[in-house]
Amino acid sequence: MITTVTKNHQVSIPADLARALSIKAGTRLEWTQDETGALRAMPLPDMDGVMEPEQKPADFDELLEETRGIWAPTDVETKRQKILQAIAEVEGSATANLDFTTDDILHMTRGEN
């Protein structure tokens, strides 16, 4: 198979090879040249959604801080107490004037700001 390099140094991959190697738009290729001068292009694994090692949080608590903000109880007992307190405030009442919106309740139960 023969392809031509464009003036922008781009190369088209023959469709048969692209299908066989699962190469699609956005696939990253690693280019190398061996001792004989042969040029090789190796498809790299799809890295979408994967964080680089230096970006990974040191621990889960750090991840919660970054994604949920400052209020993020991480222990089950703290969450349990908050839920029990909210239940106690409305227990026995068909209506409660707690000024909680649906978003407030979702944030409390998910541990979000």
C-alpha positions in Angstrom: 0.0 0.0 0.0 1.3 3.4 -0.9 0.2 6.7 0.5 1.5 10.3 0.0 2.6 12.8 2.6 0.9 16.1 2.3 2.6 19.5 2.6 1.5 19.6 6.2 3.3 16.2 6.8 0.0 14.4 7.1 -0.4 10.8 6.0 -3.6 8.9 5.2 -3.9 5.4 6.7 -5.3 2.9 4.2 -8.8 2.0 5.3 -8.1 -1.8 5.5 -5.3 -1.1 8.0 -7.3 1.4 9.9 -10.2 -1.0 10.4 -7.8 -4.0 11.2 -6.0 -1.9 13.9 -9.2 -0.1 15.1 -7.6 3.3 14.2 -10.2 6.1 14.1 -10.2 9.9 14.2 -8.4 10.9 17.4 -6.3 7.7 17.7 -2.8 8.6 18.8 0.1 7.0 17.0 3.7 6.6 18.3 6.1 7.0 15.4 9.6 5.4 15.6 12.4 4.7 13.2 14.4 1.5 13.5 18.1 1.0 12.7 17.4 0.1 9.1 15.5 3.4 8.6 12.0 1.8 8.5 9.3 4.0 9.9 6.8 2.5 12.3 3.5 3.8 13.6 2.0 2.1 16.6 -1.5 2.9 17.8 -1.5 3.9 21.5 -4.3 2.9 23.9 -7.3 5.2 24.2 -6.6 7.5 27.1 -9.9 9.4 27.2 -11.0 10.0 30.7 -7.7 8.7 32.2 -5.8 11.1 34.4 -2.1 11.5 34.1 -0.2 10.0 37.1 0.9 13.4 38.4 -2.7 14.6 38.4 -4.1 11.7 40.4 -5.2 12.7 44.0 -3.1 11.4 46.8 -6.1 9.9 48.5 -9.9 9.7 48.3 -10.4 12.5 50.8 -8.4 14.8 48.5 -10.6 13.8 45.6 -13.8 14.6 47.6 -12.4 18.0 48.4 -11.6 18.8 44.8 -14.9 17.5 43.4 -17.4 18.3 46.1 -16.0 21.4 47.7 -15.3 22.1 51.4 -18.2 20.3 53.0 -17.8 16.7 52.2 -18.2 14.4 55.2 -16.2 11.4 54.4 -17.1 9.2 57.3 -20.3 7.3 57.3 -21.2 8.2 60.9 -21.1 12.0 60.1 -23.4 11.5 57.1 -25.7 9.2 59.2 -26.0 11.9 61.9 -26.9 14.6 59.4 -29.6 12.4 57.9 -31.0 11.4 61.3 -31.1 15.1 62.3 -33.0 16.0 59.2 -35.4 13.1 59.7 -35.9 14.1 63.4 -36.8 17.7 62.4 -39.6 16.5 60.1 -40.7 13.4 61.9 -44.5 13.2 62.6 -45.2 16.2 60.4 -46.8 16.1 56.9 -45.3 19.5 56.3 -42.1 21.0 57.5 -40.8 24.5 57.3 -37.1 23.8 56.9 -36.6 25.9 53.8 -34.9 23.0 52.1 -35.0 22.9 48.3 -34.8 19.7 46.4 -31.2 20.7 45.5 -30.4 21.2 49.2 -31.6 17.7 50.0 -29.7 16.2 47.1 -26.6 18.0 48.1 -26.9 16.7 51.7 -27.5 13.1 50.7 -24.7 13.2 48.1 -22.2 15.1 50.2 -22.0 18.0 47.8 -21.9 21.7 48.4 
